[in-house]
Amino acid sequence: QVQLVESGGGLVQAGGSLRLSCAASGRTISTYRTGWFRPAPGKQREFVTAINWSTGNKYDADSVKCRFTISRDNAKTTVYLQMNSMKPEDTAVYYCAAVGLYRGSYSLGTSYDYWGQGTQVTVSS
């Protein structure tokens, strides 16, 4: 079984920055893609950003484009989410997700097999 553990959440003022981490442990998988999601009104999970491990291609939701950046470490065990110019509407629990092979669009939660427990991010105005 693969475990994903998020960290780095907290309280930040609007305009500030936070960096989230998603560390993978347990059974080693050749990860195809890792993404970040957060709940949103009317949605179970809102896509935030994702990275394909083999190509390095990155995908961002329009709401975070040019503010959030996803990256990975060379050992391919940790993914980071750098969040800049944060807004109160970014307040949410952020979940890391991973999948070992293609199972659908990067923006759909159903395309991922493994999920972390989430980390709370609060942006004050």
N, CA, C and O atoms as a MOPAC input file, in Angstrom:
PM7 MOZYME 1SCF
protein

 N      0.84400 1    -1.18200 1     0.00000 1
 C      0.00000 1     0.00000 1     0.00000 1
 C      0.88800 1     1.24400 1     0.00000 1
 O      1.93700 1     1.26700 1     0.64400 1
 N      0.47100 1     2.24500 1    -0.70700 1
 C      1.20100 1     3.49600 1    -0.78400 1
 C      0.54900 1     4.49500 1     0.15900 1
 O     -0.67300 1     4.64400 1     0.17200 1
 N      1.35400 1     5.16200 1     0.93100 1
 C      0.85400 1     6.21900 1     1.80800 1
 C      1.37000 1     7.56200 1     1.32500 1
 O      2.53800 1     7.70000 1     0.96200 1
 N      0.49800 1     8.53300 1     1.32700 1
 C      0.85300 1     9.90500 1     0.99600 1
 C      0.61200 1    10.75300 1     2.23400 1
 O     -0.45400 1    10.68700 1     2.84600 1
 N      1.60400 1    11.54400 1     2.59600 1
 C      1.48900 1    12.38600 1     3.78800 1
 C      1.77400 1    13.82500 1     3.40100 1
 O      2.86500 1    14.15500 1     2.93700 1
 N      0.76900 1    14.68000 1     3.60000 1
 C      0.93800 1    16.09700 1     3.32500 1
 C      1.42300 1    16.81800 1     4.57100 1
 O      1.15300 1    16.39800 1     5.69600 1
 N      2.13900 1    17.90200 1     4.35300 1
 C      2.56300 1    18.76600 1     5.45000 1
 C      2.77000 1    20.16300 1     4.90400 1
 O      2.79400 1    20.38000 1     3.69300 1
 N      2.91800 1    21.11300 1     5.82700 1
 C      3.20600 1    22.48100 1     5.42900 1
 C      2.03300 1    23.43200 1     5.49100 1
 O      2.19100 1    24.62700 1     5.24200 1
 N      0.85900 1    22.92500 1     5.81700 1
 C     -0.28800 1    23.81000 1     5.91500 1
 C     -0.17200 1    24.74500 1     7.11300 1
 O      0.67900 1    24.56700 1     7.98400 1
 N     -1.04200 1    25.73800 1     7.13400 1
 C     -1.03700 1    26.68300 1     8.24100 1
 C     -1.84000 1    27.91100 1     7.92800 1
 O     -2.65000 1    27.92800 1     7.00200 1
 N     -1.60300 1    28.95600 1     8.72300 1
 C     -2.30300 1    30.22800 1     8.58700 1
 C     -1.36100 1    31.25100 1     7.95900 1
 O     -0.21100 1    31.39100 1     8.37400 1
 N     -1.86200 1    31.95300 1     6.96500 1
 C     -1.06300 1    32.96500 1     6.28600 1
 C     -1.96200 1    34.13900 1     5.93800 1
 O     -3.16200 1    33.96400 1     5.72600 1
 N     -1.39300 1    35.32200 1     5.87700 1
 C     -2.15600 1    36.49800 1     5.48800 1
 C     -2.29400 1    36.56700 1     3.97100 1
 O     -1.47100 1    36.02100 1     3.23600 1
 N     -3.32100 1    37.23000 1     3.52400 1
 C     -3.50900 1    37.40400 1     2.08500 1
 C     -2.26800 1    38.05500 1     1.48200 1
 O     -1.70700 1    39.00000 1     2.03600 1
 N     -1.85900 1    37.52600 1     0.33700 1
 C     -0.64500 1    38.00200 1    -0.30800 1
 C      0.59800 1    37.23500 1     0.08600 1
 O      1.65300 1    37.39000 1    -0.52900 1
 N      0.47500 1    36.40400 1     1.11400 1
 C      1.60400 1    35.63800 1     1.59600 1
 C      1.80700 1    34.33700 1     0.84300 1
 O      1.14900 1    34.07600 1    -0.16500 1
 N      2.73900 1    33.51400 1     1.35100 1
 C      3.12000 1    32.27300 1     0.68400 1
 C      3.17900 1    31.11900 1     1.67300 1
 O      3.42800 1    31.30000 1     2.86400 1
 N      2.94100 1    29.92500 1     1.13500 1
 C      3.12100 1    28.68300 1     1.86700 1
 C      3.65300 1    27.65000 1     0.90000 1
 O      3.42400 1    27.74400 1    -0.30600 1
 N      4.36400 1    26.66200 1     1.42400 1
 C      4.79300 1    25.54100 1     0.60200 1
 C      4.32500 1    24.24700 1     1.24500 1
 O      4.66400 1    23.94200 1     2.38800 1
 N      3.54900 1    23.50400 1     0.49700 1
 C      3.07400 1    22.20200 1     0.94400 1
 C      3.97700 1    21.10900 1     0.40300 1
 O      4.56000 1    21.24000 1    -0.67400 1
 N      4.08500 1    20.02200 1     1.16800 1
 C      4.84100 1    18.85600 1     0.73700 1
 C      3.94600 1    17.63200 1     0.74900 1
 O      3.02600 1    17.52500 1     1.56000 1
 N      4.22500 1    16.71500 1    -0.15400 1
 C      3.50300 1    15.44300 1    -0.21800 1
 C      4.56500 1    14.35400 1    -0.34400 1
 O      5.19700 1    14.20100 1    -1.38900 1
 N      4.75000 1    13.60500 1     0.73400 1
 C      5.76700 1    12.56200 1     0.76000 1
 C      5.12300 1    11.19200 1     0.59000 1
 O      4.12000 1    10.88300 1     1.23300 1
 N      5.70500 1    10.38200 1    -0.27300 1
 C      5.18000 1     9.03800 1    -0.52800 1
 C      6.01900 1     8.00600 1     0.21800 1
 O      7.24600 1     8.09800 1     0.26000 1
 N      5.34800 1     7.03500 1     0.79700 1
 C      6.05300 1     5.94400 1     1.47500 1
 C      5.25500 1     4.65800 1     1.30000 1
 O      4.14800 1     4.66800 1     0.76300 1
 N      5.83400 1     3.54800 1     1.76000 1
 C      5.15600 1     2.27200 1     1.61800 1
 C      5.62600 1     1.55800 1     0.36500 1
 O      6.77300 1     1.70700 1    -0.05600 1
 N      4.75100 1     0.79900 1    -0.21300 1
 C      5.09500 1     0.04800 1    -1.41800 1
 C      5.52600 1     0.98300 1    -2.52900 1
 O      4.81100 1     1.93300 1    -2.85200 1
 N      6.65700 1     0.73500 1    -3.10400 1
 C      7.18000 1     1.60900 1    -4.15600 1
 C      6.35700 1     1.43900 1    -5.42900 1
 O      6.08800 1     0.31800 1    -5.86000 1
 N      5.97100 1     2.53600 1    -6.01000 1
 C      5.25200 1     2.50600 1    -7.27700 1
 C      5.96400 1     3.41000 1    -8.25400 1
 O      6.62100 1     4.37800 1    -7.87100 1
 N      5.82700 1     3.08800 1    -9.48500 1
 C      6.31400 1     3.99300 1   -10.52200 1
 C      5.19700 1     4.98500 1   -10.78000 1
 O      4.27600 1     4.71400 1   -11.55000 1
 N      5.28300 1     6.12000 1   -10.14100 1
 C      4.18300 1     7.06600 1   -10.17300 1
 C      4.03600 1     7.70400 1   -11.53900 1
 O      5.01000 1     8.19000 1   -12.11500 1
 N      2.84500 1     7.70300 1   -12.04500 1
 C      2.55700 1     8.32700 1   -13.33500 1
 C      2.28200 1     9.81500 1   -13.17200 1
 O      2.77800 1    10.64900 1   -13.93100 1
 N      1.48300 1    10.12000 1   -12.16800 1
 C      1.08300 1    11.51300 1   -11.99100 1
 C      0.76600 1    11.77800 1   -10.52200 1
 O      0.24800 1    10.90800 1    -9.82200 1
 N      1.08000 1    12.98000 1   -10.06600 1
 C      0.68600 1    13.43400 1    -8.73200 1
 C     -0.04100 1    14.74700 1    -8.86700 1
 O      0.35500 1    15.60900 1    -9.65200 1
 N     -1.08800 1    14.89900 1    -8.11500 1
 C     -1.87500 1    16.12200 1    -8.18700 1
 C     -2.27100 1    16.63100 1    -6.81600 1
 O     -2.14000 1    15.93300 1    -5.81000 1
 N     -2.75400 1    17.85300 1    -6.79700 1
 C     -3.29600 1    18.47500 1    -5.58800 1
 C     -4.74300 1    18.85700 1    -5.84800 1
 O     -5.08500 1    19.36800 1    -6.91400 1
 N     -5.58000 1    18.60200 1    -4.86400 1
 C     -6.99900 1    18.93900 1    -4.93800 1
 C     -7.41700 1    19.63700 1    -3.65400 1
 O     -6.73300 1    19.54900 1    -2.63500 1
 N     -8.54800 1    20.33200 1    -3.71500 1
 C     -9.13000 1    20.94700 1    -2.52800 1
 C    -10.63700 1    20.94700 1    -2.68800 1
 O    -11.13100 1    21.01200 1    -3.81300 1
 N    -11.37600 1    20.87700 1    -1.60000 1
 C    -12.82900 1    20.93800 1    -1.69500 1
 C    -13.26000 1    22.31800 1    -2.16600 1
 O    -12.55100 1    23.30100 1    -1.94700 1
 N    -14.40500 1    22.39600 1    -2.80300 1
 C    -14.96700 1    23.66400 1    -3.26200 1
 C    -16.48100 1    23.58800 1    -3.14500 1
 O    -17.05700 1    22.50100 1    -3.19200 1
 N    -17.12300 1    24.73500 1    -2.99600 1
 C    -18.59000 1    24.73700 1    -2.90000 1
 C    -19.22300 1    24.02000 1    -4.07400 1
 O    -18.93000 1    24.33600 1    -5.22700 1
 N    -20.07800 1    23.07000 1    -3.79800 1
 C    -20.74800 1    22.33600 1    -4.85900 1
 C    -19.92500 1    21.24000 1    -5.48800 1
 O    -20.40800 1    20.54500 1    -6.38200 1
 N    -18.69900 1    21.06600 1    -5.04700 1
 C    -17.82000 1    20.03400 1    -5.60800 1
 C    -17.20500 1    19.24100 1    -4.47900 1
 O    -16.89500 1    19.78000 1    -3.41700 1
 N    -17.03200 1    17.95200 1    -4.71900 1
 C    -16.34000 1    17.14800 1    -3.73000 1
 C    -14.86800 1    17.49700 1    -3.71300 1
 O    -14.26400 1    17.65300 1    -2.65200 1
 N    -14.30200 1    17.61700 1    -4.89500 1
 C    -12.88500 1    17.93900 1    -5.01300 1
 C    -12.68800 1    18.86600 1    -6.20300 1
 O    -13.22000 1    18.63500 1    -7.28900 1
 N    -11.92800 1    19.89600 1    -5.98000 1
 C    -11.58900 1    20.82900 1    -7.04500 1
 C    -10.13100 1    20.62800 1    -7.40700 1
 O     -9.25900 1    20.63900 1    -6.53700 1
 N     -9.86900 1    20.44500 1    -8.68900 1
 C     -8.50800 1    20.28400 1    -9.15900 1
 C     -7.72800 1    21.57300 1    -8.95000 1
 O     -8.23200 1    22.66600 1    -9.20800 1
 N     -6.48400 1    21.43400 1    -8.47700 1
 C     -5.61500 1    22.59100 1    -8.27700 1
 C     -4.45300 1    22.55200 1    -9.27100 1
 O     -4.27000 1    23.47500 1   -10.06500 1
 N     -3.67200 1    21.47200 1    -9.21600 1
 C     -2.52300 1    21.35700 1   -10.09600 1
 C     -2.05800 1    19.91300 1   -10.12800 1
 O     -2.39300 1    19.13100 1    -9.23900 1
 N     -1.27700 1    19.55000 1   -11.15800 1
 C     -0.76900 1    18.18500 1   -11.27500 1
 C      0.51500 1    18.18900 1   -12.07800 1
 O      0.79600 1    19.11600 1   -12.83700 1
 N      1.29900 1    17.11700 1   -11.89000 1
 C      2.53700 1    16.94900 1   -12.62900 1
 C      2.65300 1    15.50400 1   -13.09300 1
 O      2.41300 1    14.57500 1   -12.32300 1
 N      3.02900 1    15.32000 1   -14.37700 1
 C      3.31800 1    13.99000 1   -14.90300 1
 C      4.79100 1    13.69500 1   -14.65800 1
 O      5.65800 1    14.48200 1   -15.03600 1
 N      5.07600 1    12.55400 1   -14.02200 1
 C      6.43700 1    12.27200 1   -13.62800 1
 C      7.34000 1    11.99700 1   -14.82100 1
 O      8.50100 1    12.40800 1   -14.81400 1
 N      6.84800 1    11.32500 1   -15.83000 1
 C      7.71700 1    10.93900 1   -16.93900 1
 C      8.06700 1    12.10700 1   -17.84100 1
 O      9.18900 1    12.19400 1   -18.34100 1
 N      7.12300 1    12.99700 1   -18.05200 1
 C      7.35900 1    14.09800 1   -18.98600 1
 C      7.69400 1    15.40300 1   -18.27200 1
 O      8.28000 1    16.31000 1   -18.86200 1
 N      7.31600 1    15.49000 1   -16.99100 1
 C      7.48700 1    16.75000 1   -16.28200 1
 C      6.41600 1    17.77200 1   -16.61800 1
 O      6.44800 1    18.89600 1   -16.11600 1
 N      5.46500 1    17.39000 1   -17.46300 1
 C      4.39700 1    18.33400 1   -17.82300 1
 C      3.57100 1    18.70100 1   -16.59900 1
 O      3.27500 1    17.85300 1   -15.75700 1
 N      3.20800 1    19.95900 1   -16.51400 1
 C      2.43100 1    20.46100 1   -15.38800 1
 C      1.10900 1    21.03700 1   -15.87700 1
 O      1.00900 1    21.55700 1   -16.98800 1
 N      0.11500 1    20.93300 1   -15.03500 1
 C     -1.21900 1    21.41900 1   -15.36500 1
 C     -1.75000 1    22.20400 1   -14.16600 1
 O     -1.65800 1    21.74900 1   -13.02600 1
 N     -2.30000 1    23.37600 1   -14.43100 1
 C     -2.80600 1    24.23100 1   -13.36400 1
 C     -4.25800 1    24.61800 1   -13.62300 1
 O     -4.66600 1    24.83300 1   -14.76400 1
 N     -5.02400 1    24.70200 1   -12.55000 1
 C     -6.35700 1    25.27400 1   -12.66000 1
 C     -6.23400 1    26.77500 1   -12.92800 1
 O     -5.27200 1    27.40700 1   -12.49300 1
 N     -7.18900 1    27.33400 1   -13.63000 1
 C     -7.13600 1    28.76400 1   -13.95200 1
 C     -7.06000 1    29.61800 1   -12.68700 1
 O     -6.43100 1    30.67700 1   -12.68200 1
 N     -7.69900 1    29.15400 1   -11.62300 1
 C     -7.76700 1    29.93800 1   -10.39400 1
 C     -6.42100 1    30.08200 1    -9.69500 1
 O     -6.25000 1    30.97300 1    -8.86300 1
 N     -5.46400 1    29.21600 1   -10.02100 1
 C     -4.16900 1    29.27200 1    -9.34800 1
 C     -3.02600 1    29.53400 1   -10.31700 1
 O     -1.87000 1    29.63600 1    -9.90600 1
 N     -3.34100 1    29.64200 1   -11.58800 1
 C     -2.29700 1    29.82400 1   -12.59900 1
 C     -1.47700 1    31.07300 1   -12.27400 1
 O     -2.02600 1    32.11400 1   -11.91400 1
 N     -0.18200 1    30.95500 1   -12.40300 1
 C      0.78500 1    32.03700 1   -12.15400 1
 C      0.96000 1    32.35700 1   -10.67600 1
 O      1.74900 1    33.23500 1   -10.32600 1
 N      0.23900 1    31.66100 1    -9.80500 1
 C      0.41500 1    31.85600 1    -8.36300 1
 C      0.94900 1    30.60400 1    -7.68100 1
 O      1.77300 1    30.69700 1    -6.77100 1
 N      0.48900 1    29.44000 1    -8.11100 1
 C      0.89500 1    28.17400 1    -7.51700 1
 C      1.82100 1    27.43600 1    -8.47400 1
 O      1.64900 1    27.49400 1    -9.69200 1
 N      2.80600 1    26.74000 1    -7.90700 1
 C      3.74800 1    25.97000 1    -8.71400 1
 C      3.96100 1    24.60300 1    -8.09200 1
 O      4.28100 1    24.49200 1    -6.90800 1
 N      3.78000 1    23.55800 1    -8.89600 1
 C      4.02700 1    22.20400 1    -8.43500 1
 C      5.41800 1    21.78100 1    -8.88800 1
 O      5.85400 1    22.12500 1    -9.98600 1
 N      6.11100 1    21.03000 1    -8.03300 1
 C      7.44400 1    20.55100 1    -8.38500 1
 C      7.68400 1    19.21700 1    -7.68700 1
 O      6.89700 1    18.79900 1    -6.83800 1
 N      8.77500 1    18.55800 1    -8.05000 1
 C      9.09000 1    17.24800 1    -7.48300 1
 C     10.56400 1    17.20200 1    -7.12500 1
 O     11.35900 1    17.98700 1    -7.64200 1
 N     10.92800 1    16.28700 1    -6.24300 1
 C     12.34100 1    16.12200 1    -5.93500 1
 C     12.93900 1    15.05400 1    -6.84900 1
 O     12.20100 1    14.28000 1    -7.45900 1
 N     14.24200 1    15.00500 1    -6.94600 1
 C     14.90600 1    14.10300 1    -7.88400 1
 C     14.69900 1    12.63500 1    -7.51700 1
 O     14.72100 1    11.76400 1    -8.38600 1
 N     14.50200 1    12.36800 1    -6.24700 1
 C     14.28000 1    10.99000 1    -5.82400 1
 C     12.87100 1    10.51300 1    -6.13700 1
 O     12.54000 1     9.34100 1    -5.95700 1
 N     12.04500 1    11.44900 1    -6.61100 1
 C     10.67700 1    11.12500 1    -7.00700 1
 C      9.85400 1    10.56900 1    -5.87300 1
 O      8.99000 1     9.71800 1    -6.08600 1
 N     10.11300 1    11.04300 1    -4.66400 1
 C      9.30300 1    10.59900 1    -3.54400 1
 C      8.49400 1    11.72800 1    -2.91700 1
 O      7.58200 1    11.47600 1    -2.12900 1
 N      8.82100 1    12.95900 1    -3.25800 1
 C      8.12900 1    14.09400 1    -2.65700 1
 C      7.73400 1    15.09300 1    -3.73200 1
 O      8.50800 1    15.40500 1    -4.63700 1
 N      6.51700 1    15.58000 1    -3.60600 1
 C      6.00500 1    16.62500 1    -4.49000 1
 C      5.72100 1    17.85100 1    -3.63900 1
 O      5.25900 1    17.73900 1    -2.50400 1
 N      5.99700 1    19.01100 1    -4.19300 1
 C      5.80400 1    20.25800 1    -3.47500 1
 C      4.76500 1    21.12400 1    -4.18800 1
 O      4.60000 1    21.06100 1    -5.40600 1
 N      4.08200 1    21.92000 1    -3.39800 1
 C      3.15800 1    22.90900 1    -3.94900 1
 C      3.52500 1    24.25900 1    -3.34000 1
 O      3.24300 1    24.52700 1    -2.17200 1
 N      4.15100 1    25.09400 1    -4.14400 1
 C      4.51000 1    26.44400 1    -3.71200 1
 C      3.33100 1    27.35800 1    -4.02600 1
 O      2.91800 1    27.48500 1    -5.17800 1
 N      2.80100 1    27.98500 1    -2.99500 1
 C      1.63700 1    28.85400 1    -3.15900 1
 C      2.03500 1    30.28700 1    -2.83300 1
 O      2.41700 1    30.58600 1    -1.70200 1
 N      1.94700 1    31.16400 1    -3.81000 1
 C      2.28700 1    32.57500 1    -3.65900 1
 C      1.05900 1    33.44700 1    -3.90200 1
 O      0.05500 1    32.99500 1    -4.45400 1
 N      1.15900 1    34.68700 1    -3.48500 1
 C      0.06700 1    35.64700 1    -3.69000 1
 C     -1.26800 1    35.04000 1    -3.27300 1
 O     -2.25200 1    35.09000 1    -4.01100 1
 N     -1.27700 1    34.48900 1    -2.11900 1
 C     -2.45300 1    33.73700 1    -1.69200 1
 C     -3.63900 1    34.65100 1    -1.39400 1
 O     -3.48600 1    35.80300 1    -0.98600 1
 N     -4.82600 1    34.08800 1    -1.61500 1
 C     -6.06600 1    34.81900 1    -1.43800 1
 C     -6.94400 1    34.09900 1    -0.40800 1
 O     -6.79200 1    32.89300 1    -0.21200 1
 N     -7.85000 1    34.81100 1     0.24300 1
 C     -8.74700 1    34.15100 1     1.19800 1
 C     -9.50500 1    32.97800 1     0.58100 1
 O     -9.78700 1    31.99800 1     1.27100 1
 N     -9.83500 1    33.06100 1    -0.69700 1
 C    -10.55900 1    31.96700 1    -1.34900 1
 C     -9.69700 1    30.72700 1    -1.56200 1
 O    -10.20300 1    29.69200 1    -1.99700 1
 N     -8.40200 1    30.81600 1    -1.26100 1
 C     -7.54200 1    29.62900 1    -1.30200 1
 C     -7.67300 1    28.79700 1    -0.02900 1
 O     -7.13900 1    27.69000 1     0.05200 1
 N     -8.38000 1    29.32700 1     0.95600 1
 C     -8.57000 1    28.59700 1     2.21000 1
 C     -9.27900 1    27.27100 1     1.95200 1
 O    -10.36300 1    27.24400 1     1.36900 1
 N     -8.67000 1    26.18300 1     2.38400 1
 C     -9.23000 1    24.84800 1     2.17000 1
 C     -8.29900 1    23.81300 1     2.78500 1
 O     -7.18000 1    24.12300 1     3.19300 1
 N     -8.78000 1    22.58800 1     2.84200 1
 C     -7.90800 1    21.44700 1     3.10700 1
 C     -7.35400 1    20.99000 1     1.75900 1
 O     -8.11100 1    20.73900 1     0.82200 1
 N     -6.04700 1    20.88700 1     1.67000 1
 C     -5.40300 1    20.50300 1     0.41500 1
 C     -5.00200 1    19.02600 1     0.49800 1
 O     -4.36200 1    18.58500 1     1.45300 1
 N     -5.39900 1    18.28500 1    -0.53200 1
 C     -5.14400 1    16.85400 1    -0.59600 1
 C     -4.18600 1    16.53500 1    -1.73200 1
 O     -4.32400 1    17.03900 1    -2.84700 1
 N     -3.22100 1    15.69400 1    -1.42700 1
 C     -2.30600 1    15.17700 1    -2.43200 1
 C     -2.86000 1    13.85700 1    -2.94900 1
 O     -3.42400 1    13.07400 1    -2.18500 1
 N     -2.70000 1    13.61000 1    -4.24600 1
 C     -3.18300 1    12.37200 1    -4.85400 1
 C     -2.15800 1    11.86500 1    -5.85000 1
 O     -1.42800 1    12.64900 1    -6.45800 1
 N     -2.10700 1    10.54100 1    -6.01600 1
 C     -1.13700 1     9.95200 1    -6.93400 1
 C     -1.74200 1     8.73700 1    -7.62900 1
 O     -2.67400 1     8.11100 1    -7.12500 1
 N     -1.19400 1     8.42200 1    -8.78700 1
 C     -1.62800 1     7.25300 1    -9.54300 1
 C     -0.42400 1     6.69500 1   -10.27800 1
 O      0.46200 1     7.43900 1   -10.69900 1
 N     -0.40000 1     5.35500 1   -10.43000 1
 C      0.75300 1     4.69100 1   -11.02100 1
 C      0.68500 1     4.51800 1   -12.52400 1
 O      1.69600 1     4.22800 1   -13.16200 1
 N     -0.49700 1     4.69400 1   -13.09800 1
 C     -0.63400 1     4.57400 1   -14.54300 1
 C     -1.82100 1     5.42600 1   -14.96300 1
 O     -2.62100 1     5.84800 1   -14.12800 1
 N     -1.92700 1     5.67400 1   -16.25700 1
 C     -2.97500 1     6.56600 1   -16.74100 1
 C     -4.35300 1     5.95700 1   -16.46000 1
 O     -4.63900 1     4.81500 1   -16.82000 1
 N     -5.19100 1     6.76000 1   -15.80400 1
 C     -6.54700 1     6.31800 1   -15.50400 1
 C     -7.58200 1     7.38000 1   -15.85400 1
 O     -8.74900 1     7.26100 1   -15.48300 1
 N     -7.15400 1     8.41900 1   -16.56900 1
 C     -8.10300 1     9.44800 1   -16.95400 1
 C     -7.49300 1    10.82300 1   -16.85100 1
 O     -6.29500 1    10.97300 1   -16.61000 1
 N     -8.33100 1    11.82400 1   -17.03600 1
 C     -7.87400 1    13.20700 1   -17.05900 1
 C     -7.20800 1    13.60900 1   -15.75500 1
 O     -7.62100 1    13.18100 1   -14.67700 1
 N     -6.17500 1    14.43200 1   -15.86000 1
 C     -5.43900 1    14.90000 1   -14.67900 1
 C     -6.31400 1    15.70200 1   -13.72500 1
 O     -5.99700 1    15.81700 1   -12.54200 1
 N     -7.39800 1    16.25100 1   -14.22300 1
 C     -8.22400 1    17.13600 1   -13.40700 1
 C     -9.34300 1    16.41600 1   -12.64700 1
 O    -10.06900 1    17.04000 1   -11.87300 1
 N     -9.47900 1    15.12500 1   -12.86300 1
 C    -10.54900 1    14.37600 1   -12.20700 1
 C    -10.00800 1    13.58900 1   -11.01800 1
 O     -8.99600 1    12.89800 1   -11.13300 1
 N    -10.67800 1    13.69500 1    -9.88700 1
 C    -10.26400 1    12.95100 1    -8.70500 1
 C    -10.32800 1    11.45300 1    -8.91300 1
 O     -9.55200 1    10.70600 1    -8.31700 1
 N    -11.24200 1    11.01200 1    -9.75100 1
 C    -11.38200 1     9.57400 1   -10.02000 1
 C    -10.21100 1     9.00500 1   -10.79900 1
 O    -10.10900 1     7.78700 1   -10.94800 1
 N     -9.33700 1     9.84500 1   -11.29300 1
 C     -8.16700 1     9.39000 1   -12.04800 1
 C     -6.98300 1     9.05300 1   -11.14900 1
 O     -5.91500 1     8.68600 1   -11.63900 1
 N     -7.16900 1     9.17500 1    -9.84100 1
 C     -6.09600 1     8.94000 1    -8.89200 1
 C     -6.46800 1     7.80000 1    -7.94100 1
 O     -7.62700 1     7.66500 1    -7.54800 1
 N     -5.47900 1     6.98600 1    -7.57700 1
 C     -5.71700 1     5.83500 1    -6.71200 1
 C     -5.36600 1     6.08500 1    -5.24900 1
 O     -5.96800 1     5.48500 1    -4.35700 1
 N     -4.42100 1     6.94400 1    -5.00000 1
 C     -3.91400 1     7.13300 1    -3.64000 1
 C     -4.11700 1     8.57800 1    -3.20600 1
 O     -3.91300 1     9.51800 1    -3.97500 1
 N     -4.52700 1     8.72400 1    -1.94700 1
 C     -4.82000 1    10.06100 1    -1.41100 1
 C     -4.18700 1    10.22000 1    -0.04100 1
 O     -4.09600 1     9.27000 1     0.73700 1
 N     -3.75300 1    11.44000 1     0.23700 1
 C     -3.28100 1    11.75900 1     1.56400 1
 C     -4.42300 1    12.16000 1     2.47200 1
 O     -5.58300 1    12.17900 1     2.06100 1
 N     -4.08700 1    12.47900 1     3.70900 1
 C     -5.11200 1    12.81800 1     4.70300 1
 C     -5.49400 1    14.28800 1     4.65700 1
 O     -6.48800 1    14.69000 1     5.26300 1
 N     -4.72700 1    15.08300 1     3.95400 1
 C     -5.04500 1    16.49900 1     3.80400 1
 C     -4.30900 1    17.36800 1     4.80800 1
 O     -3.96700 1    16.92400 1     5.90400 1
 N     -4.07200 1    18.60200 1     4.42100 1
 C     -3.46600 1    19.58800 1     5.30700 1
 C     -4.23000 1    20.89800 1     5.16300 1
 O     -4.53300 1    21.32700 1     4.04900 1
 N     -4.54300 1    21.53300 1     6.29700 1
 C     -5.37100 1    22.72300 1     6.30500 1
 C     -4.55400 1    23.95800 1     5.95000 1
 O     -3.47200 1    24.18700 1     6.49000 1
 N     -5.09100 1    24.73700 1     5.04100 1
 C     -4.50500 1    26.02400 1     4.66500 1
 C     -5.56100 1    27.09500 1     4.90500 1
 O     -6.68100 1    26.99800 1     4.40200 1
 N     -5.19900 1    28.11600 1     5.67600 1
 C     -6.11900 1    29.20400 1     5.97300 1
 C     -5.45900 1    30.52000 1     5.60200 1
 O     -4.35100 1    30.82200 1     6.04700 1
 N     -6.15500 1    31.30200 1     4.77900 1
 C     -5.64500 1    32.59700 1     4.34600 1
 C     -6.54300 1    33.67300 1     4.92900 1
 O     -7.73800 1    33.72000 1     4.63700 1
 N     -5.97100 1    34.53400 1     5.74900 1
 C     -6.75500 1    35.59100 1     6.38200 1
 C     -6.69200 1    36.86400 1     5.54500 1
 O     -5.69300 1    37.16000 1     4.88900 1
 N     -7.79500 1    37.60400 1     5.59200 1
 C     -7.85300 1    38.83200 1     4.78800 1
 C     -7.34500 1    40.02500 1     5.56400 1
 O     -7.32400 1    41.13900 1     5.04100 1

